[in-house]
Amino acid sequence: MKKTISVSNQGATLDTGRRNFLKLSGVGLAMAGLALVGCNDDDLIMDDGSGNVFDLGKGDVGVLNYAYALEQLEADFYTKVVNNFYSGISSVEKELFTDLYHHEVIHRDFFKAAISGATSNVLPTLEFQYPGVNFNDRNSVLATAKALEDTGVAAYNGAGRYITNPDYLVIAGKIVSVEARHASAIRNIINPGSADFSGDDVINASGLDLAKEPKDIVAVASGFIKTPFTWKERGIS
């Protein structure tokens, strides 16, 4: 059945897990990077380095914003892929990327709705850049997709322990399983028929998926963020 792609080019947002804050450099995240350091208990702050901060919320709200950030990044990437499929793309790969695009947009919009229903403290939209990524080149697109999907799975695995609301935890579990399917599918396209879908770079010696803390995920994701922001001062509506 032919699928209609309704392309949305909304960007993403970025935050972190409990007991940390995300520091945004005023010269741009891709250049200066992100630093996660200790903050008030369960309180999450984004700081652009010039005294402007944005309170991301506490506890589950902060974790939801973290997931929302990563889903927006993935949605933005796949939006660019489906808007300009690389030359020579097969029908199988085109269908896969179309499915991934739809999934990530759904995930992104779900988190935005969930956060909006719990608080008015919804993160603003970030713009992205993809340095070194050639969207017209198959290998470049697949390598980036692999990195994003592997990172997404590890991020959910690492953030799950910070979630206190069981309903949110169930949803996170359902979404991370989809992200793992994405990662497996991309890896299979890169190395058809191989065992790379469960390589030791993502599966530990105990047979478990890797789990990474927000500071480690941010170190990867920061390179894709383009525009620095001016955040509201803490405590000011």
C-alpha positions, 0 to 999 in steps of 0.5 A, spaced: 500 500 500 502 506 497 504 511 503 503 518 503 508 522 507 506 528 510 513 532 512 513 536 518 520 539 519 519 541 526 526 541 530 528 538 537 529 540 544 534 537 549 535 536 556 537 531 561 536 526 567 534 528 574 540 531 578 543 534 572 543 540 568 544 541 561 549 547 559 548 550 553 554 554 550 552 561 547 557 560 541 553 554 539 552 547 542 556 544 536 562 548 537 562 548 545 559 542 546 554 540 552 556 539 559 552 536 565 554 537 572 550 537 578 544 541 580 539 542 585 536 535 587 531 533 581 531 540 578 534 541 571 536 547 568 538 549 561 544 555 561 546 558 554 552 560 558 550 568 558 546 568 565 540 566 561 537 559 564 531 555 562 528 550 568 526 544 564 522 541 570 523 536 576 523 528 576 518 525 570 517 532 567 525 532 566 526 525 563 520 526 559 523 533 556 529 529 555 526 523 551 522 529 547 529 532 545 532 526 542 525 524 538 525 531 535 532 530 533 531 523 530 524 526 527 528 532 524 533 527 521 528 522 517 524 528 515 531 530 511 532 523 509 525 522 506 525 529 503 531 528 499 532 520 498 539 519 496 541 517 489 539 510 487 535 508 493 532 501 493 524 501 494 525 497 500 530 502 503 525 507 501 519 504 505 524 503 511 526 510 512 518 512 510 516 508 516 522 510 521 520 517 519 513 516 521 514 513 527 519 518 530 514 524 528 509 520 532 514 519 538 516 526 538 508 529 538 507 524 543 512 527 548 510 534 546 503 532 548 504 528 554 509 534 557 504 539 555 498 536 559 503 535 565 506 542 565 507 549 561 514 548 561 515 545 554 522 546 551 523 550 545 524 548 538 532 547 536 535 547 530 539 542 527 545 541 523 549 535 520 556 536 519 559 531 515 553 528 513 551 527 506 544 526 505 545 524 497 550 519 499 547 512 502 553 510 506 553 517 510 545 517 511 545 509 514 551 511 518 548 517 521 541 513 522 545 507 525 548 512 530 542 516 532 538 509 533 543 506 537 544 512 541 536 513 542 536 505 545 542 507 550 538 513 552 532 510 554 535 504 557 539 509 561 533 514 563 528 509 565 531 508 572 529 515 573 522 515 571 517 514 577 510 514 574 509 507 572 505 509 566 510 513 563 515 507 564 510 503 560 510 508 555 518 508 555 519 501 554 514 500 548 518 506 545 525 503 546 523 497 543 521 500 537 527 504 537 531 497 538 527 495 532 529 501 528 537 500 530 536 492 528 533 494 521 538 499 519 544 495 521 541 489 517 541 494 511 548 496 512 551 488 513 545 484 510 545 477 513 550 478 518 550 478 526 551 486 527 544 487 529 546 485 536 554 487 535 558 487 542 558 495 541 551 495 543 550 488 547 554 487 553 557 480 555 551 479 559 546 479 553 543 486 555 543 492 551 547 498 553 544 503 558 548 510 557 547 516 562 544 523 559 551 526 560 554 521 555 548 521 550 548 529 550 556 528 548 553 525 542 547 529 540 550 536 541 554 535 535 547 536 531 544 542 535 545 548 530 542 554 534 543 557 541 538 560 545 536 565 550 533 562 555 528 565 560 531 566 567 529 561 572 523 563 576 520 568 571 514 566 567 
